[in-house]
Amino acid sequence: MASQRNILIIALLFVSYLIWQAWDKDHAPKPATANQLSEQMVSNDDAVANTAGQTITVKSDVLSLVINTYGGDVQSAQLLKYDQTLDSHTPFQLLMARPDFIYIAESGLTGRNGPDNPRQGSRPTYQAAQKEFVLADGQNELRVPLTYSKDGVTYTKVYVLKRGQYALDVSYDINNQTAQPIEVAMYGQLKQTVDLPTDVITEGGGGLGLSSFRGAAYSSSETNYTKYSFADIKDKNLSVNSSTGWVAMLQHYFASAWVPTQDQENLLYTRSTAKGSQATVGFKGEETVVNGGQSQTITAKLWLGPEIQSQLAATAKHLDLIVDYGWLWFLSQPLFHLLTFIQGFVGNWGVAIIIITFIVRGILFPLTRAQYRSLAKMKLLQPRLQALKERYGDDRQKMSQETMALYREEKVNPLGGCLPLLVQMPIFLALFYMLGSSVELRQAPFMLWIQDLAAPDPYYILPLLMGGTMFLIQKMSPTPVTDPMQQKLMTFMPLIFTVFFLWFPSGLVLYYIVSNLFTIVQQRIIYWELEKKGLHDKKKK
């Protein structure tokens, strides 16, 4: 009875946690209206992307970029391998510059002689040899040079795109043709409007408990990964000096990031507009001296794409941590690598989820076996426990002594059904967040009507199956609940979870269905073994 009550409490705590997550998401600041956005833009000249220059288009096999020659900034980025919505055949738009919303990647040269120094009054307007650059078939690298000359110094800003890569090299080749040294420092920053218009898709969370983070993040010599929300930026600007690290803008499944040169002292910073309508996160490198008659190159990396952990890890140290698995990341990451390994063989993420469920449940079999054996023994002892209650019902001390004596005689631990569950819970939660945060499952088909494992089941069939299997497990539960209130709660538990799971990603629901089926088979086998073997109460009849 005690163990069943503990399991019920754990389940209720888990449900309460999901409810709190949903409430927190629903009570977050709502997007501003169109009129509010217009007022914010008018009040801040820096809020609207500059249209003084011309635009050039740059395409690789995975990216389509629009670069403005004024400043040489990336004002639009489409991800060619990812549809905006399922089967829309429209590339996902990560960066954009609209009158009511901007999300752009800026970079430049500041410092005493930098052409982007605010004292210059304006930013440089670069020249490009053509208006369109395309990565040709058989070509592995595309170089996009932009040139600007002033006062005897030629600046060549070069974007380098590589086949299959979402990390770009951004470099400044500085040719000082004068007799005097100049001092410049590279900066890179990501600028985004805080409030979202309703038609801008940023991939929200995948159901209750999976509300996604949208905001800034950084890594430095002091911290591997720290989120810095838009509210944090509005309250207090970040200012950290670090010889390592990066800055990023995050949303569910996708990210942008600047990675400066790691062999110099960089300033990592954030700033917010006066009314907090726009947030910026960026870096500024050390000043570089280019002597007269000499040339020098300054480089950085720019990530624009999905949160693919292998490519993120290859781009910068700790950049893969932006795939946020929460405090259970040390469990979620190995599980993700195992899932990826399995998918490489079976070629279907849904099948891979089924296989990893069996692997995890197989590893946990000794614990779950002990759990259900304990619960089954508790059920078989119910007649004798009831007899003790009838005999010593008025003497609580004697009742407790006789009950513990019976437990010792039959070698039953009343907490045996609860403790294994506590050990398993972190693994199940790690799988829960891993399956809900991995971009690889976004728009990944399984079979039949399930064509997007990251989206809810459009026909609610999987949630209903999950609820049905949970109800069956409840009916097969070895230890019946006798308290009327607990009986009502347990009766409604499958229904409550079914309602929650209506909005869960299909991959998560699939995992729980397979896990429940495993539990049903396992529970039935264990209980059958114990019934066949029998306990002392059967021998005494």
N, C-alpha and C positions, 0 to 999 in steps of 0.2 A: 504494500500500500504506500509506504513512504517513498519508495523508488518511483512508483507511478506518479505520485504527486510531484516529485522533483522533475521528472521528465515534462510534466504538464507545465510547470513553472518556467522551465527552459524554453519550451515552445512559445509560451506567452511572452516571454522577454524578447524572443527573436521577432515575433509579430509586432510587438510594441516598438522595437527598433526600426522596423520597416515603416510603420505608421509615422514615426517621428521624422524619418528621412523624407517621406512624402509631404508631410506638413511643412517642413523646412523649405522644400522646393517650391511649394505652392505659395508660401509667404515671402519668398525672395522678391527683391525690387522688380516691378513689372516694367516692360519696355515703355519708353516715353511715346507720346502721341506724335503724329507727324508735325503738328504745330510746335510742340516743345522742341523737337529736333531742329526745326528750322531756326528757332530762336537761339538755340545753342550754337549753331553754325555761324549765324550772323555775328554773335557776340565774340567769336574767336576766329581771327583771320587764318590761324594755322590749322583750323579744323578741316578745311576742304583741301583736297589734294590739288597741287598747283597744276594749272593747265597751260603755263606759259610756253612750254616746249612742245616738241612733236613726240609722237609715240612710235616705237618700233616693236615688232612682234618677234618673239624668240620661241622656237619649238624644238623640243627633244622628243623622244619616244614616250616620255611619261609626263612632261610638263609643257604648258603653253603660257608664256609670260608676256606681259606688256610692260615695257620700260619707257619712262618719260625721259627725254633727253635733257630736260631741265633738272639738274641734280643727278640724273642717271638712276632714279629710284624705280623699284618694282612696284607698279600700281595695280597689277592684276596677275593672278596665278590660278590656272586651272589644272586639275589633276586628271590627266587623260585616261588613266586606268580605273578611275572611280566615277561612277555615275552620281549625279546630284541626288536623284531618288532612284529606286529600283526600276530598271528597264526604261529609264527616261532617255538614255543615250545622250544625255547632256553632261559634260564633264563637271565634276564637283568644283565649285568656286571657293578657293581659300582666301586669296587676297582680292580686294576690289576697291575702287574709288568712285563713290556715288555722292550726290549732293547731300543725302541724308545718312550716309554710313561710309566710313573708310576703314580699311585694314590694309596697311601698306608696309613695305620694308624699305627703309631709307638708309643711305650710307653716304659718307663724304669725308673730306679732309678739312679739319679745323686746325687749330694751332696758330702761332703768330703769323705765318704766311699762307695758311690754308685757304684755298678758294671758296670753301664753305664757311669760313669764319664770318660770324654775323656782322663784323665791322666792314665787310666787303659790300654790304647793302643788298646783295642778291646772291643766289647760288649760280654755279657755272652751268652754261648750256653746252652740252657735248654735241659733237658731230659724229654721225654714223655713216659708214660706207653704203649702207642699204637699209631699207625699211623692214625687211624680213630676213630672219636667219633661221634655217631649218637644218636639223641633223639629218644628213642624207643616209640612205641605206648603205650599210657597210662601214659607216663612220662611227667611231666610238666616242669622239669628243667634238664639241662645238664651242668655238671661241667667238665672243661678241665684243669687239673693241670699240670703245667710245673715247674720242679725243677732245681735249680742250687746251688751248694755249693762251697764256697771259704773261706779260712782262718777262719774256725770255724763258719761260718755263712751260714745258709741255706735260700735261697730265693725261695718261691713258688708263681709263677705267675698263677693266676686262672682266666679263662674266664668262665662266667656263662651265658648260653643262656636259655631263657624261651619260652615256647610254645606261638606262635602267636605274639611274641614281637621282635621288631627291636632294642631295647636298650639292650646292653650287660653290665653286671657288670664285671669290670676288677679290680682285687685286687692283692696286694702283701702281702703275709704272711712272715714276717721276723723273723727268729728264731736265736737270737744271743747266741751262745753257748760259747762265749769267756767271759773273765772277764772284758773286756773293753767295754765302750759304743761306739756305732757307730752312725753316722749321715747320713741320706739319705733323698732324696726328690723325689717325683714322678713327672714325666712329661708325657705328651701325646701330640702328634702332628700329623697333617695331611699334607702330602707332595704330591704335584702334579706338573707334567710337564705343563707349561703354554700353549704351542702350541699343538694343537690336530692333530694327524694323521687323514687322511680322513676316515679311517675305524673304528674309535672310536666313538661310539654313546653316546652323552650326552643329547639327547632330546632338540633340539633347540626350539625357540619360536613358538607360535601357530599362525603365520600369522602377517600381518602388524600391528604394534602397540603392539605386544606381544613378542618382542624380549626378551629372558630370560637372567637373570644374571648368569654368571659363575664366581665364585671367592670365596673369604673368607668373613666371617661375625663373629661378636662377640657380646656378651652381658656382661655388667659389672654393677658395683654399680652406675655408672654415666649415662649409656644409656641402654635402654631395648633391642635395636636391631640396629646395625650399620653394613652396608656392607663395606667391605674393598677389593677393586678390586685388581687384579694382578698388575695393573699399580700403585696403591697406595703402594703395598708391595715393588715394585721395587724402587719407589721414596723415601719412608720413612718407616722404620720398625715400627710396632706397639709395644708399651711397656706400659702396663697398669697394675697397681696393683689393685686387686679387691677381696673382700671377697665373691662375688657372681658372677654368669655368666657362660659363656661357649664360645667355639670357634667352628667354622664350616667351611666346604667347601660346596658350594651350586652349583646346576645346576637346570635346569627345571625339576620339579617333584621329584627329589631325592637329598639326602644330607647325609653327614657324620658329626659327631660332637663329641667333647670331653666335658664332663661335670665333672669338678673336684669336690672334696669335698667342700661344701659350708660353712663350719665352720672354714675356715682358709684363710689366705691371699695368693692369687694366682697371679702369674705374667702371663698375657696374652700377647703373642708376635707373631710377624711374622718375617720371614727373606726370603731373596732372594739370589739365586746364583749370582756369579759375573756378568754373562752376562744376568741375569734375565730369564734364561730358566726354572727355577723351583721355585715354591713358597711354603712356609711352614707357617702354622698357628698352634699355640699350647699354652699350659699352663705349668707352673711349680709351684708346691706347696711349702709350707713351709718345711724346714728341720725338720725331725722327729728324735728324739733321742731314740734309743733302747738300754737300759742298758744291761750290761752283764748278761747272764743267763735268759733273758726275751724275750718275743715275742711281736710283734705288727703288725697290719694290716693297710694298706693304700689302699683306694679304689677310683675308679672313674667310670663313665659311658661312654660308647661308643655307639653312634647311627650310624647305617648303614642301610639306607632304604629309603622308599618313604616318602614324606612329608604328613603324616597322622596327622592331627592337634590334634586329641584327644590323640594319643600316644605321640606326641611331648610335649604337655602341661603336661602330666603326668610324663615325663622324667625330665624336668627342667623348671623352671619359664621362661617365655618369649621365650622358644624354638619354640613354635608354630608360632612365628612371622616370621620365615624363609619362610613360605608360604606368599610371598610378594604380597600384594594387593595394594601396593603403598599408596598414601596419602588418599585414600578413604577406607582404611582398616576397619574403624569403621562402614562403611556401608556394605562392602563386607563380613565381618565375620558373622554378623547376617543373611545375605542372604544365606550364605553357610550352616549355621546350619539349617535354614528353609528348604533348598533344601535337606539336608541329612535326615531330619525328614520326608519329603514327600516321599523320595525314600525308606525309611524303610517300608512304607505302600504299595507303588505301585510296588516296586521291579524292576523298570526300570528308569535309569537316564534321558532318553529322555522324558518319560512321566512326570517325576518330573519337568523337565525344562518347559514343556508346562503348568503344573499346577502352578508353581511359577510365570510364566509370567502373567497368569490370576489374580493371587493374587496381584501382584505388580500393574498391570494396574487397578485392581479394587480399590486398596487403593488410587491410583492417579486419580481415575475417576472424583472427583470434580474439580481438576485442569485442566485436559484435557477437561472436559465438558465446563469449562469457556473459555478455549483456543479456542475450535472449535465453540462455540456460538459467540464469538467475531469475529472470522474469517468469519463465516456465515453471521453475521449482516453486516460486511464490504462489502460482496459481494452483499447483497440485497440493500445496499445503493449506489452501483456503478452508477446506472442511475441518481440518484439525485446529486452525486458528479460530474458526467460528465456534468450535466446541469449547476452546479455552475461554473465549469471550463469554459464552453462556455460563460457564462454570465459575469464572472469577470476574465477572463483569463489574461487580461493585467494589472489588479490591484491586485498584490500579497497580499497586506495587507488586502484588502476587501475579497479576496478569502479565506485567512486564517481565518478571523473572521467568515465568513459564514460557513466554514467547521467545525470549533469548535462549532459553535452554533448548527449545525446539529447533531454533536456527542452528545452534551448535551441533545438535544431534544429526541434522540433515545436511550440515555444512553449507548453509545458505547465508549469503551476505545480503542484507536488505538494501544496501546501497550498490549492489553489484550491477543493477540495471542502469544506474545513473552515472557512475564514474566513467565507464567506457564511453558513454555518450559525450561527456565533457572532453575527453581526449580526442574524439573524432570531430567535434564541432569546428575547431580551427581549420582542419583540412577541408571540410565541406564549405566553410565560408571562403577559404582561399580559392576553391574551384568556382564558387559563386561569383566572386569579383573578377577572376581571371576570364571566365567565359563572357562576362558582361563588359569587359574593357578592351578586348583584343580586336583590332581593326580587321584582322584576317577573317573574322566571322561576319563582318559587315557585307551584306548582300551575297553571302555565300550560300548556295543552294544545298538542300539535303535530298529530298525526294518528294514526289507528288506535289502537294500544295505548298510545302515549305520551301520557298525559294530565297529566303533571307533569314539566316539563323540568328542575326542580331536584332530582328524585328519581331514583334508579337505575332502569334498565329492569327492570320486574318479571319479564320473561321472558329477560333477558340476550341478546336478539337483537342490539341495537346493539353491545355489547362484542364479540360474536363477529364481527360484520361488520367492526369496527375491527381486530380481530386478523387477520382474513382479508386485508384490504387491506394491512396492515403486512407480512404474510407475502409477499404478491404483490410489494410494493415491494422486499423483500429479495431475492426471486428474480430480479427485474429489475435489481438493483443492478449498475451498469456495472463496478465493480471488485471482483472476487471475492477473498475472504479465503483465503489459503493456509495460514496458521498453524492447526494443529489446534485449539488452545485457543480461538482467536478464532472459528473456525468453529462450535464448540459453543455459545459464548456468543451468537453471532449467530443460530443456529438456535433457541435458546430465548427470544430477545428478544421476538418476537411473543406467545409464550405467557405470558411474565411480564407484559407490558403488558396482555394480555387479562384476566388475573386481577385486576390492579389496577383496571382500568376497570369491573369488575363492580359496584363500589360508587361509581363516579363519577356525578354528575348527568347525566341523559340529554342535556341541552343541550351539555355538554362533549364527550360521546362523539360526538354528532352533528357537532359542529365538526371533530373529528379524522377522522371518516369522510370528510366532504366534502373536507377538506384532503388526506387520503391519495389520494382519487380524482383530485383535481387533480394531485397529484404523479405518479401513474401515467400520466395522459395526457401531462403535460408531459415526463416522463422518456422516454416512448416516442417522442414527436415529435422531441426533441432527439437521441436516439440514432439514430433513423432518418435524420435530416439528416446526422449525422456519418458514418454508414455509407455513405450515398449519395455524400457528398463525398469520403470516403476520406482516409487520411493517407499519409505518405511510405512507410510500410512496405508498403502495398498497391501503390504505384507501383513499388516495387523488386522485387516478386515476378515 
